[in-house]
């Protein structure tokens, strides 16, 4: 979808309280794709939604870090 600007410390947005994801809908799926694109653009191994300015309880990690095949899609955690 889109590479988003990463919010970096000491930006106050990183201190926001995050909200639970109520339902998996198209907006959550779009956020997943944006997180993937942004994480890979930053050469990261993981990224949280709050790091792109979305205060919801969602983050991704590289599949290998989650014990999966490196060719799998990033693993998404919602409301951990």
For each residue, the residues with C-beta under 8 A, 3 or more apart:
1: 30 33 34 37
2: 33 34 37 38
3: 34 37 38 41
4: 34 37 38 52 53
5: 52 53
6: 38 42 47 51 52
7: 11 13 14 50 51 52 53
8: 11
9: 14
10: 14
11: 7 8 14
12: 15 16
13: 7 16 50 53 55
14: 7 9 10 11 50 51
15: 12
16: 12 13 50 55
17: 55
18: 49 50 55 56 57
19: 55 56 57
20: 56 57 79
21: 24 28 56 57 58 78 79
22:
23: 28
24: 21 28 29 78
25: 28 29
26: 29 30
27: 30 31
28: 21 23 24 25 31 32 58 78
29: 24 25 26 32 33
30: 1 26 27 33 34
31: 27 28 34 35 49 54 56 58
32: 28 29 35 36 58 60 76
33: 1 2 29 30 36 37
34: 1 2 3 4 30 31 37 38 52
35: 31 32 38 39 47 49 52 58 59 60 74 76
36: 32 33 39 40 60 73 74
37: 1 2 3 4 33 34 40 41
38: 2 3 4 6 34 35 41 42 47 52
39: 35 36 42 44 45 46 47 60 62 74
40: 36 37 43 44
41: 3 37 38
42: 6 38 39 47
43: 40
44: 39 40 47
45: 39 61 62 65
46: 39 59 60 61 62 65
47: 6 35 38 39 42 44 51 52 59 60
48: 51 58 59
49: 18 31 35 52 54 55 56 57 58 59
50: 7 13 14 16 18 53 54 55 56
51: 6 7 14 47 48
52: 4 5 6 7 34 35 38 47 49
53: 4 5 7 13 50
54: 31 49 50 58
55: 13 16 17 18 19 49 50
56: 18 19 20 21 31 49 50
57: 18 19 20 21 49 78 79 80
58: 21 28 31 32 35 48 49 54 76 77 78 79
59: 35 46 47 48 49 76 77 80
60: 32 35 36 39 46 47 74 75 76 77
61: 45 46 65 66 74 75 77
62: 39 45 46 65 66 70 74 75
63: 66 68 69 70 71 72 73 74 75
64: 67 68 69 70
65: 45 46 61 62 75
66: 61 62 63 75
67: 64
68: 63 64 72 75
69: 63 64 72
70: 62 63 64
71: 63
72: 63 68 69 75
73: 36 63
74: 35 36 39 60 61 62 63
75: 60 61 62 63 65 66 68 72
76: 32 35 58 59 60
77: 58 59 60 61 80
78: 21 24 28 57 58
79: 20 21 57 58
80: 57 59 77
